[in-house]
Amino acid sequence: MSDQQLTIGGLETVYDALATAIDQAGADKAQLFLVKLALLNAKALADENLFQQQISVALQDL
């Protein structure tokens, strides 16, 4: 795992890009888009245990 982290500005950029992409996908395809994005990021991360940890964190406080 890399020790690199996004800055607050980087996180804001990612958030804006994600929000725009969800809007582009449309309400009927947003869930499919998010699943595809998650799988692509899991592949890029190349660490199934870390990905499982990220799932657990994301489920908190929904």
TABEL-V428515 format. One record per pair of residues at least 4 apart in sequence whose C-alpha atoms are under 8 Angstrom apart, sorted by the first residue. I is the first residue (numbers start at 1). GAP is how many residues later the second one is. Records with the same first field share a line. If there is no record, write none. Layout:
I = GAP / GAP
This chain:
6 = 4 / 5
7 = 4
8 = 4
9 = 4
10 = 4
11 = 4
12 = 4
13 = 4
14 = 4
15 = 4
16 = 4
17 = 4
18 = 4
19 = 4
20 = 4
21 = 4
22 = 4 / 5 / 8 / 11 / 12
23 = 4 / 7
25 = 4 / 5 / 8
26 = 4
27 = 4
29 = 4
30 = 4
31 = 4
32 = 4
33 = 4
34 = 4
35 = 4
36 = 4
37 = 4
38 = 4
39 = 4
40 = 4
41 = 4
42 = 4 / 5 / 6 / 9
43 = 4
45 = 6
47 = 4
48 = 4
49 = 4
50 = 4
51 = 4
52 = 4
53 = 4
54 = 4
55 = 4
56 = 4
58 = 4
